[in-house]
Amino acid sequence: MDSTAIAAPANILVVDDRPQNISLLNAALMDEYNVMVATRGAQAIEICLTKPVDLILLDVMMPEMDGFETCRRLKDNPLTRAIPIIFVTARGDVEDESKGFDCGAVDYITKPIRAAIVRVRVKTQLAIHNQKRALWEMVKERTAELNAVHLEVLHRLGSAGEFRDSETGFHVTRVCRYTLLIAQAYGLPENEEELLFNAAALHDAGKIGIPDRVLLKPGKLDKEEWEIMQTHSEIGHKIIGNNENRLLKTAATIALTHHERWDGTGYPQGLKGTDIPLFGRIVAVADVFDALTCKRPYKKAWSMDEAVDEIVRCSEAHFDPQIVESFKRRIPELREIQLQFADEI
């Protein structure tokens, strides 16, 4: 950004039903600011929703909708709430001023209008507003940085168990990306897709509590060993804990339920159908698909076509049929992810 660039003049909206008052305010401000005009409260609200407005000079006594109601409506709308409002009115008693501040105004100018006073008040409130806006941008930037660090830690923690039986730990990466594709095809809202993508990283966190003799066994597990392996769902749920943070709460649910089956024969709770949380049902498809297409000490990797056929075959038994349909709509992208994040041999 060029530090020598000159900032554009602020946009001031004058709201008054009397032409004489509009002319006086315009004359006081036009040399330094872009002045816009509205003669009714509803018109002022419409301008604020469609054009950039940095500050409003608002008359109190107007027909149809007075200044107090106009101010309240602007402050109730998240899109216009931050715009500073200065009341300009002949009604200068304490009760009216108090009512104006209660509505959300930042200042109060009484008529008759004096140009010097208007300019000083506008300049002061714009400076305060710009400072608040700069501080808010700094807070948002810092918050974004902290969130990025938290998510990186979350994904690395999710890979911890996988590194014990995989040199790359790409299983977690693939499952998260498969999960996102399936969620998009299913039609989840964007914020829910992001939540699911990040929470899915901890689906196998419980593997960290499984003994090496079971987790790393090169052959088929016996009955006792399989029972031990199944406990990783509950271990993962306990590791993540009963947390009020929505991301961690979602991750705990996924860790516990991604091995449940649509027909009720899964574990650990034997949940059936839609009793299984939606996110658990989505991750179940992504997790099994990745397990089928990856080589492990106890099995060869299946081809993509074989794995897809198996997922489809298990619809209505292992998997939610609607999730399987969403999975089928993303097969080309799933193939690209499988190749991009293939485990090193």
BAPA-860130 format. One line per 5 residues: number of its first residue (from 1); their letters; for each residue z, y, x of C-alpha. Coordinates in Angstrom, 2 decimals, padded with zeros to 5 digits. Layout:
N
NUM) a) Z:Y:X ~ ... .
This chain:
345
1) mdsta) 000.00:000.00:000.00 ~ -000.94:003.47:001.31 ~ 002.27:005.45:001.82 ~ 000.28:008.70:001.61 ~ -001.01:007.93:-001.90 .
6) iaapa) 000.00:010.48:-004.53 ~ 001.82:009.06:-007.55 ~ 000.09:009.59:-010.89 ~ 001.75:012.09:-013.23 ~ 004.25:010.59:-015.66 .
11) nilvv) 003.22:010.15:-019.31 ~ 005.45:012.14:-021.68 ~ 005.28:011.51:-025.43 ~ 006.25:014.48:-027.61 ~ 007.19:013.47:-031.15 .
16) ddrpq) 007.54:016.35:-033.61 ~ 006.03:017.20:-037.01 ~ 005.84:020.96:-036.34 ~ 002.77:022.26:-034.40 ~ 004.75:025.21:-033.00 .
21) nisll) 007.32:022.92:-031.34 ~ 004.56:020.68:-029.96 ~ 002.82:023.71:-028.44 ~ 006.04:024.93:-026.77 ~ 006.83:021.53:-025.26 .
26) naalm) 003.25:020.99:-024.16 ~ 003.19:024.38:-022.43 ~ 006.45:023.59:-020.64 ~ 005.26:020.22:-019.32 ~ 001.46:020.16:-019.07 .
31) deynv) 001.32:021.44:-015.46 ~ 003.30:018.43:-014.13 ~ 002.83:015.63:-016.66 ~ 000.35:013.94:-018.96 ~ 001.51:014.96:-022.43 .
36) mvatr) 000.79:012.83:-025.50 ~ 001.65:013.83:-029.06 ~ 002.79:012.07:-032.24 ~ 003.74:013.78:-035.48 ~ 005.40:010.79:-037.18 .
41) gaqai) 007.86:008.13:-036.04 ~ 005.54:005.23:-036.90 ~ 002.75:006.85:-034.89 ~ 005.10:007.25:-031.91 ~ 006.02:003.56:-032.03 .
46) eiclt) 002.34:002.58:-032.16 ~ 001.54:004.74:-029.11 ~ 004.41:003.21:-027.15 ~ 003.14:-000.30:-027.94 ~ -000.43:000.45:-026.87 .
51) kpvdl) -000.17:003.00:-024.04 ~ 002.08:003.48:-021.00 ~ 004.86:005.95:-021.87 ~ 007.42:007.03:-019.25 ~ 009.64:009.27:-021.41 .
56) illdv) 009.86:010.43:-025.03 ~ 010.90:013.84:-026.36 ~ 011.87:013.04:-029.94 ~ 012.60:015.39:-032.84 ~ 015.34:014.32:-035.25 .
61) mmpem) 014.22:015.89:-038.53 ~ 010.86:014.32:-039.42 ~ 009.39:013.09:-042.73 ~ 009.08:009.38:-043.59 ~ 011.12:008.17:-040.61 .
66) dgfet) 013.63:010.43:-038.88 ~ 014.23:010.49:-035.13 ~ 017.35:008.32:-035.26 ~ 015.51:005.48:-037.01 ~ 012.51:005.86:-034.69 .
71) crrlk) 014.83:005.62:-031.70 ~ 016.57:002.54:-033.12 ~ 013.27:000.75:-033.67 ~ 012.05:001.55:-030.18 ~ 015.30:000.26:-028.66 .
76) dnplt) 015.19:-002.91:-030.78 ~ 011.78:-003.87:-029.39 ~ 011.86:-005.48:-025.90 ~ 008.45:-003.94:-025.14 ~ 009.69:-000.36:-025.64 .
81) raipi) 013.44:-000.67:-025.06 ~ 013.39:000.71:-021.51 ~ 011.61:003.98:-022.31 ~ 014.13:006.86:-021.96 ~ 014.41:009.06:-025.06 .
86) ifvta) 015.58:012.68:-025.14 ~ 016.31:014.11:-028.58 ~ 015.02:017.66:-029.15 ~ 016.51:019.18:-032.29 ~ 018.07:022.22:-033.94 .
91) rgdve) 020.96:020.00:-035.07 ~ 023.34:020.40:-032.16 ~ 026.71:019.44:-033.62 ~ 028.85:016.82:-031.91 ~ 028.40:014.23:-034.67 .
96) deskg) 024.61:014.32:-034.39 ~ 024.71:014.14:-030.60 ~ 027.02:011.15:-030.78 ~ 024.70:009.47:-033.28 ~ 021.75:010.07:-030.97 .
101) fdcga) 023.49:008.49:-027.98 ~ 024.58:005.55:-030.13 ~ 020.92:004.95:-031.00 ~ 020.08:004.71:-027.30 ~ 019.04:008.24:-026.31 .
106) vdyit) 019.74:009.39:-022.74 ~ 019.96:013.14:-023.37 ~ 020.00:015.82:-026.08 ~ 018.22:019.20:-026.00 ~ 018.94:021.75:-028.72 .
111) kpira) 016.46:024.22:-030.11 ~ 015.33:026.93:-029.62 ~ 013.43:025.31:-026.76 ~ 013.71:026.86:-023.30 ~ 010.97:025.67:-020.97 .
116) aivrv) 013.12:025.68:-017.81 ~ 015.79:023.51:-019.47 ~ 013.18:021.05:-020.76 ~ 011.59:020.68:-017.32 ~ 014.94:020.07:-015.59 .
121) rvktq) 016.09:017.52:-018.17 ~ 012.78:015.66:-018.10 ~ 012.66:015.61:-014.30 ~ 016.26:014.33:-014.10 ~ 015.76:011.54:-016.63 .
126) laihn) 012.48:010.45:-015.06 ~ 014.18:010.24:-011.66 ~ 017.00:008.13:-013.12 ~ 014.51:005.93:-014.96 ~ 012.38:005.42:-011.85 .
131) qkral) 015.45:004.54:-009.82 ~ 016.54:001.99:-012.41 ~ 013.04:000.54:-012.49 ~ 012.95:000.24:-008.68 ~ 016.36:-001.44:-008.64 .
136) wemvk) 015.27:-003.83:-011.39 ~ 012.16:-004.77:-009.40 ~ 014.35:-005.45:-006.37 ~ 016.64:-007.64:-008.49 ~ 013.66:-009.56:-009.91 .
141) ertae) 012.22:-010.06:-006.42 ~ 015.53:-011.28:-005.04 ~ 016.10:-013.53:-008.03 ~ 012.64:-015.04:-007.58 ~ 013.41:-015.73:-003.91 .
146) lnavh) 016.71:-017.42:-004.80 ~ 015.04:-019.49:-007.52 ~ 012.38:-020.62:-005.06 ~ 015.08:-021.76:-002.63 ~ 016.98:-023.57:-005.38 .
151) levlh) 013.84:-025.39:-006.53 ~ 012.97:-026.37:-002.96 ~ 016.46:-027.83:-002.49 ~ 016.11:-029.64:-005.81 ~ 012.81:-031.25:-004.84 .
156) rlgsa) 014.12:-032.24:-001.42 ~ 017.20:-033.79:-002.97 ~ 014.93:-035.70:-005.32 ~ 013.06:-037.10:-002.31 ~ 016.23:-038.21:-000.51 .
161) gefrd) 016.42:-041.62:-002.15 ~ 012.68:-042.17:-001.80 ~ 012.77:-041.58:001.97 ~ 014.89:-044.69:002.31 ~ 011.99:-046.95:001.31 .
166) setgf) 008.97:-044.70:001.95 ~ 007.97:-042.87:005.11 ~ 006.48:-039.91:003.31 ~ 008.55:-039.49:000.14 ~ 005.36:-038.48:-001.73 .
171) hvtrv) 006.40:-040.54:-004.76 ~ 008.49:-037.63:-006.06 ~ 005.67:-035.15:-005.44 ~ 003.14:-037.30:-007.27 ~ 005.43:-038.06:-010.21 .
176) crytl) 006.19:-034.35:-010.69 ~ 002.49:-033.49:-010.66 ~ 001.51:-036.39:-012.92 ~ 004.28:-035.33:-015.28 ~ 002.98:-031.75:-015.40 .
181) liaqa) -000.57:-032.90:-016.21 ~ 000.63:-035.17:-019.01 ~ 002.87:-032.41:-020.41 ~ -000.06:-029.97:-020.42 ~ -002.27:-032.47:-022.25 .
186) yglpe) 000.55:-033.12:-024.72 ~ 000.69:-029.41:-025.49 ~ 004.14:-028.38:-024.28 ~ 004.75:-024.61:-023.99 ~ 004.25:-023.27:-020.47 .
191) neeel) 007.95:-022.62:-019.87 ~ 008.77:-026.19:-020.95 ~ 006.07:-027.55:-018.63 ~ 007.65:-025.73:-015.68 ~ 011.11:-026.95:-016.62 .
196) lfnaa) 009.90:-030.55:-016.84 ~ 007.94:-030.32:-013.57 ~ 011.03:-029.22:-011.64 ~ 013.53:-031.46:-013.42 ~ 011.36:-034.55:-012.84 .
201) alhda) 012.02:-034.25:-009.10 ~ 015.47:-035.80:-009.65 ~ 014.35:-038.74:-011.79 ~ 015.20:-041.26:-009.05 ~ 018.14:-039.41:-007.47 .
206) gkigi) 020.34:-042.41:-008.28 ~ 018.50:-044.58:-005.75 ~ 020.69:-043.00:-003.11 ~ 023.53:-045.14:-004.50 ~ 021.65:-048.46:-004.34 .
211) pdrvl) 022.54:-050.74:-001.36 ~ 019.82:-051.27:001.26 ~ 019.86:-055.02:000.71 ~ 018.59:-054.36:-002.82 ~ 016.51:-051.23:-002.40 .
216) lkpgk) 014.72:-052.44:000.75 ~ 014.38:-056.12:-000.15 ~ 010.77:-057.18:000.60 ~ 010.67:-059.85:-002.11 ~ 011.39:-060.12:-005.81 .
221) ldkee) 014.92:-059.19:-006.88 ~ 017.15:-061.90:-008.33 ~ 019.13:-061.36:-011.54 ~ 022.18:-059.86:-009.82 ~ 020.08:-057.59:-007.61 .
226) weimq) 018.02:-056.40:-010.56 ~ 021.20:-055.48:-012.43 ~ 022.30:-053.47:-009.41 ~ 018.90:-051.73:-009.21 ~ 019.09:-050.77:-012.88 .
231) thsei) 022.28:-048.83:-012.27 ~ 020.31:-046.12:-010.44 ~ 019.62:-044.41:-013.79 ~ 023.32:-043.96:-014.53 ~ 024.10:-043.14:-010.89 .
236) ghkii) 021.48:-040.38:-010.95 ~ 022.93:-039.03:-014.19 ~ 026.40:-038.93:-012.63 ~ 025.17:-037.34:-009.37 ~ 023.48:-034.48:-011.24 .
241) gnnen) 026.53:-034.20:-013.45 ~ 027.37:-032.60:-016.77 ~ 026.08:-029.12:-015.96 ~ 025.42:-026.22:-018.33 ~ 022.45:-025.10:-016.24 .
246) rllkt) 019.38:-026.02:-018.33 ~ 017.37:-027.29:-015.38 ~ 020.13:-029.61:-014.17 ~ 020.95:-030.73:-017.70 ~ 017.29:-031.65:-018.21 .
251) aatia) 017.16:-033.43:-014.85 ~ 020.25:-035.47:-015.77 ~ 018.65:-036.52:-019.06 ~ 015.45:-037.59:-017.31 ~ 017.35:-039.54:-014.65 .
256) lthhe) 019.21:-041.43:-017.38 ~ 016.33:-042.12:-019.78 ~ 013.07:-042.52:-017.84 ~ 013.46:-046.33:-017.83 ~ 013.98:-046.60:-021.58 .
261) rwdgt) 011.11:-048.26:-023.44 ~ 009.43:-047.32:-026.70 ~ 010.23:-050.75:-028.21 ~ 013.94:-050.50:-027.30 ~ 013.95:-053.08:-024.48 .
266) gypqg) 014.51:-050.60:-021.65 ~ 017.66:-049.56:-019.84 ~ 020.40:-048.39:-019.55 ~ 021.03:-047.64:-023.25 ~ 018.28:-049.59:-025.02 .
271) lkgtd) 017.03:-046.47:-026.81 ~ 013.98:-046.87:-029.04 ~ 011.08:-044.67:-030.11 ~ 011.82:-040.98:-030.54 ~ 015.51:-041.60:-029.85 .
276) iplfg) 014.35:-041.47:-026.23 ~ 014.20:-037.78:-025.18 ~ 010.63:-036.49:-024.94 ~ 010.93:-035.57:-021.27 ~ 012.17:-039.07:-020.46 .
281) rivav) 009.17:-040.54:-022.28 ~ 006.72:-038.39:-020.32 ~ 008.28:-039.13:-016.94 ~ 008.32:-042.85:-017.78 ~ 004.50:-042.92:-017.91 .
286) advfd) 004.14:-040.86:-014.72 ~ 006.70:-042.98:-012.84 ~ 005.21:-046.36:-013.79 ~ 001.68:-045.17:-013.09 ~ 002.72:-044.13:-009.59 .
291) altck) 004.64:-047.35:-009.00 ~ 001.58:-049.41:-009.95 ~ -000.83:-047.53:-007.68 ~ 001.43:-047.55:-004.60 ~ 001.95:-050.31:-002.05 .
296) rpykk) 005.52:-051.55:-001.67 ~ 007.03:-054.27:000.54 ~ 007.11:-056.59:-002.47 ~ 003.62:-055.85:-003.92 ~ 000.12:-054.59:-003.26 .
301) awsmd) -001.17:-051.33:-004.69 ~ -003.13:-051.64:-007.91 ~ -006.45:-049.85:-008.26 ~ -006.57:-046.72:-010.42 ~ -008.54:-048.54:-013.10 .
306) eavde) -006.10:-051.45:-013.17 ~ -003.13:-049.08:-013.44 ~ -004.74:-047.07:-016.25 ~ -005.55:-050.26:-018.16 ~ -001.93:-051.40:-017.80 .
311) ivrcs) -000.54:-048.09:-019.08 ~ -002.86:-048.27:-022.09 ~ -001.99:-051.93:-022.70 ~ 001.73:-051.08:-022.76 ~ 001.30:-048.30:-025.33 .
316) eahfd) 003.63:-048.84:-028.30 ~ 005.66:-051.36:-026.26 ~ 006.77:-049.66:-023.07 ~ 005.38:-046.18:-023.74 ~ 005.14:-043.59:-026.50 .
321) pqive) 001.52:-043.92:-027.74 ~ 001.11:-040.12:-028.02 ~ 002.13:-039.72:-024.39 ~ -000.35:-042.43:-023.39 ~ -003.12:-040.54:-025.21 .
326) sfkrr) -002.18:-037.39:-023.28 ~ -002.18:-039.43:-020.07 ~ -005.71:-040.72:-020.78 ~ -007.01:-037.14:-021.17 ~ -005.98:-036.30:-017.60 .
331) ipelr) -007.23:-039.34:-015.67 ~ -009.67:-037.42:-013.39 ~ -006.92:-034.98:-012.34 ~ -004.45:-037.85:-011.89 ~ -006.92:-039.50:-009.56 .
336) eiqlq) -007.21:-036.32:-007.48 ~ -003.43:-036.07:-007.09 ~ -003.17:-039.75:-006.12 ~ -005.70:-039.19:-003.33 ~ -004.33:-035.84:-002.18 .
341) fadei) -000.75:-037.12:-001.84 ~ -001.46:-040.70:-000.80 ~ 001.26:-042.37:001.29 ~ 000.41:-042.76:004.95 ~ -000.23:-046.34:006.03 .
